[in-house]
Amino acid sequence: RCWPVPYKGWSIESRVYAEDPLRGFLPSTGNLQRYVEPTNALIDADATTDTQRIRVDSGVFEGSEISMYYDPMICKLITFADAGENSRAKAIELMNRALDHYLIRGLSDNICFLRELYEHPRFTSGELSTEFIDDEYKDGFDGIQLNDKQRRELAGIGATMFLAKTAGSVDAINPEVLFCGTGNDDMVKVHVAPRGDNSVRISFEDDEYLDFNDVNFQVHNSLFEAVVKGDGDFVDSAVAQYFDMLDDGVKIKFMGNSYDVAIRTEKQQEYSKYMKPKIPLDTSKFCLSPMPGTLISVAVQPGDVVESGQEIAVVEAMKMQNILRAEKKSIVKSVVAEAGAVLQLDQLIVEFEVPEQDAAEV
């Protein structure tokens, strides 16, 4: 006799892969230089020894090598919420916290795409189908899009991290007026005011503020956690990961994305308007390997004229072959790599030059 299966709650599974969502989900290989899995106690404030809200099914550890010869999955990450009102929403919330606490260094991962999915209104409402990604990401995935509140949280976290690293601790921070952001077009002016007990107030020019209370950030550690309170009844928990100090700021991971957060004084911000913008490298003159892999074949020789879209080479990784094509009409100047070569990410395969007639038109 088949008894009805009891409903106990809602579970969400994420498959965390070593791949780069910003480059068409191409696999990423290399060494797991730092690897710390999220734990039940870390993401669930109500956790007890009798409850398990998170499960990590993995076969890797710190120091493991993600090879180009096998599937690049790192783990299956599962969260669970008991049956009841908003059970699915609670499982998603736990998943977001688990992903934010997942420390992976040394290669790319797909956590930013997973975080984007779990913020998407269509996903959170459960209006799903097998066409979801094709419908919502027709032009591919170009990174999680932060809203105004999240951008302010990012600026506040960046400023607090930078000053704590410089001063030695959160409580050693001195009051500062800074400009923070990820580029010249989105720099915001903030007033940083320490409040004691590992707390900092970040005030903005429109008189709004964010209080980062109970900040847990040790200068020798990667994880940043705080209880964020704003105007009115707004309360949130902020989680980010410290990567490295930069010449003019700090590199952090926030909601799965990596950000170079510029931190400038008022004088530095004033002078920045006179800095010349960096000119992007014209990669159309090169055929580069989009991933670590084996060069299966090269379809051109020096002197060949190739048209836009023509096959140049085939690279194999993770048992999948990828055809590399010319971006525009060009002449093959040189073939640098031979079939059978083991390639690194962005390694040069073929170099091009623009035909004289086309160069004259430019």
N, C-alpha and C positions, 0 to 999 in steps of 0.2 A: 504494500500500500504506500502511495506517495503522499506524504503529509505536506501541507503548504510550508514554504520556506519563510521563516519569520523575518520581518523587516526590522533590522537593528540600527540602521543609520545610513549615512551617505559616505562614499569613499571616492577619492579622486586620485588618479595615477598620472605622474609626469615621467616621461622618458628623457632623461638628461643625457645629451650626446656631446661628444667632442666634435663640434662642427661650428661653422661661422654663418649665422643667419644673414649677416649683412653682405655675404658674398655668395648668395644663392644656396646656403646650407652645405657648402662644400666641407668635406671632412677636415679636421685639424688633428695633426699627429704631434707627438712629442712626449716629454716627461711631465708627470704630475709633480711639479716642484713643491706645491703646497696643496694638501687635500684634507679637509675636515668636513665630515658629514654632519648635517643637522641632527640634533637629538630630541627626544621626547620632552625632556625637562626644559630645553632651551627655547622651544617655540610655543609650549603650552603652559600658561601660568597656573592652570588648574590640574596639572598632571600629578598623579600619584603613582605609587609602585604597582597599583592594580589597573591602571589605565594606560593604554598605548594608542596615541593619536597619530603617530608617525612610524613608518616602516621604510627602511632603505635596503633594497635588494641590489647589492653591488658585488663586483669581483675584483675591485682595484683598491689600492691604498697609496699613501704618499710615497712617491718614488717610482710608481708603476709607469710603464711605457705604453702609450697608445700607438699601436703600430698601424702602418698603412695597409697591412695585409688582412686585417680583420675588421668586423663591424665596430664603429667607434662609440657604441653606447657605453656610458659610464655607469648608469644605474637606473633602476625603476624606483621612483620616490612616491610613496603613497601616504595620504592623510585620511583620517576618519573622524566623523562627527556623529554622536549618538542621535538616534531618531528623535524628532521633535520639530518645533517651529524653526525655520531657517536652517535646517540641517545641511543642505547643500551649500548655502552661503558660508556657513561655519567651516565646512571642509575646505572650501576655496580659500578662506582667510588663513587657515592653518597652512595650506600649501604655499601661499604667498610668503608667509613668515619663514617657512622651511627653505624656500628657494633663496630668500634674502640672506639666510644664515649659512648657506652652502658655500664653503670656501674652495675654489678651484683656481689654481695658478699654473702657468706654464704652457697653456694652450687655450684655444677658444672653446666656448660652450654655448648652448642654445637657451640659457636661462633667460636672457632678455626677451626672446620670442615667447617663451612660456609665460613670463610675467605679463606681457602684452595681451596674450590670450585671456588670462584670468581677470584682466581689467576690462575686456571688451563687453559692452552691454548685451550683445547677442549671446555671448557665452554665459554670462552670469544669469541671464533670464532663462537659459536652457533651450533656446530656439536654435537647435543645431541640426546639421545634416552632414553627409559625407562631402558636400560641396562647400562647406563653410570657408575653408582657406582659399579656395578658388574664387569664391564670391567676395570675400572681404580683403584679399591681398592680391588683386589682379595684377598689379605692377611689382609684386614682390614685397619683401619686408625691409624697411629702411630705418629700423630702430623704434623703440617705444617713444610715443609722443607724450611728453609731460604736460600736465595742465598747469595753471598759474600757481596753485597751491603747492604742487610738487616741485615746480621750479624754485619757489621760495624755500622750500625745505632743503633742496639741493644746495642753494646758496648758503643757507644757515649751517648746514652740515660741513660744507667745504670751509667756511670761515672758522668754525669751531675746531675742526681737525687741524687746520693750518696753524692757528694760534696756539693750540694745545701742544702740537709738535714743537713749535718754536719755544714756548715757555716751559715745557716739561710736564705740564698737567693741565686739566681743565680749570682747576681752582687757581692756577697761577696766571691765568689770562688777564691782561690789562684792558681797560676800555679802549676801543678802537673805532675809527670810521673807515670803512673799506668799500671797495667796489668788487663785486663777485659775479661770476658768470662763466659760461662756456665759450664766449667769443665777444668781439667788440659790439655786436648788435644786441646782446642780451645782458649786458652788465647792469647790475642793480646796486644802488647805494644802500649800505646797511650800517647800523650802529650796533656794535657788539658791547654788551654790558654784562660782566660777570655778576652772579647773584649769590654765590656761595653754595656749599653743599653740592658741588658738581652740577651747577645749573648756570645757564647763560640765556640772556634775552637778546634776540635779534630783532631790531626795529627797522622799519622801512619808511620811505619818504612820505607815504600816504597815511602815516600814523598807525598802520597796522603793525602787529608784532607776532613773533613766535617765541615761546618760552621752551627751551630745551632743558627739561628737568631730569634729575637722576641720570645724568650722562654717564654711560659706561664706556670709556675709551681710554685704554692704557697706551702710552706712546710706543710701547714695544709690541703692541698687538695689532691685529687687522680689523677686528669687529668694532663698530660704533653702534650703540643703542641709546635711545632716549625716549622719554615720554614728552610729546610735543603738545603744548596748549597754546591756543590763539585767542583772538577776540571772541567774545560770547562763550558758547558752550563747546567750541571746537576742541577735541582731544584726539590725538593720534599717537601711534608708536612709530618712531623712525629707526630704520636699520640701514646701515651702509657698511661698506668695506673699504679700508684704506689700502691703496696700492703703493704709492710712492710720492715723495716730495718732488715738485718741479721747480724750475728756475723762478717761475712767477705764480706758483700756486700748488695745487695738490691733485693727484690722480686718484679717483675713487670709483667704486662700483655702487650704483644706486638703482634699485629696481631692475637689476640684471644688466644694465648698460654700463659701459666704462666711460667716464667723463674726465676731461682735463679742466678742472675748475680754476680759472685765473683769479688770483687774489691781489688786488692793487690798492695802494694808498691813493689819496686824492691827487697827489702830484703825479704819480705814475699813470693814473687814469687820464690826466690832462695831457701828458706827453704821448700817450699811446695813439692819439689821433694823428700824430705825425709819422708813425711807423708805416712803412710800405707793406702792403699785404703780400703774403707768400704766393708765388706763382705756381699753380698746380703743375706737376710733372706730366708731360705729354706721353702717356704710355702707349699711344697708338703706333709709335715707332718701334715697339718691341712686342714680341710674343713671349709672355711670361707664364710660368707654370702657376695655375691658380691654387695648387695644393701640393703637398709632398706626394710623390708618386713615381712610377716608372714610365719613362718615355718609350712608348710602343713603336711609334713611327713618326717620321718627318716627311711631309709630302712635297716639299719645295727644295730648290737648290739656289745658290747665289746667282743673281742675274734674272731670275724668274720674275715676271710681272704677275701680280696676284690682284684679284678683284675683291671688293667688299663681300664678306661672307664665305670666301673660299677656304677650304680646309688647309690648315698649316701643319698641325701635328695632332697626335693622339696621346693622352696621358692616362694611365690606369692607376687607380687607388681604391682601396676597399672593394676590390673585385669588380669595379665599375670603370668603363672606359669613357673618357670625356674628349670630345672633338673640339680643338681650339681653332678658331676661324679669324681671318683678317678683318680688322675694323674698317679699313678703307683701301682704296686702290693704292698699291705701293710696289716698289721693286725690292726684292730680297737682297739685302746688302751682305749678310753673312749668316751662316748656320752654326751656332755655337755649341749645341748639344747633339749628340748622336743617339740613335735608337738603342735602347737598352740601358741608358743612363738613369741613375736614381736621382730624382730632382728634389730640391727643397722648395718651400713656398716662395713664389715670386722669382725663381731662378730663370735667367735668360735662356731662351731656346733659339729664337730667330730675331735678327735685327733688320729693320726695313729702312728704306729711304724713299722720299716722295719723288715720283717721276718729274723730270724737268718742266714739262708743260704744265702739270698741276701746280708745281712750286711757283711758276711764273704767275699763274692765276691768283695764288694766295697773296 
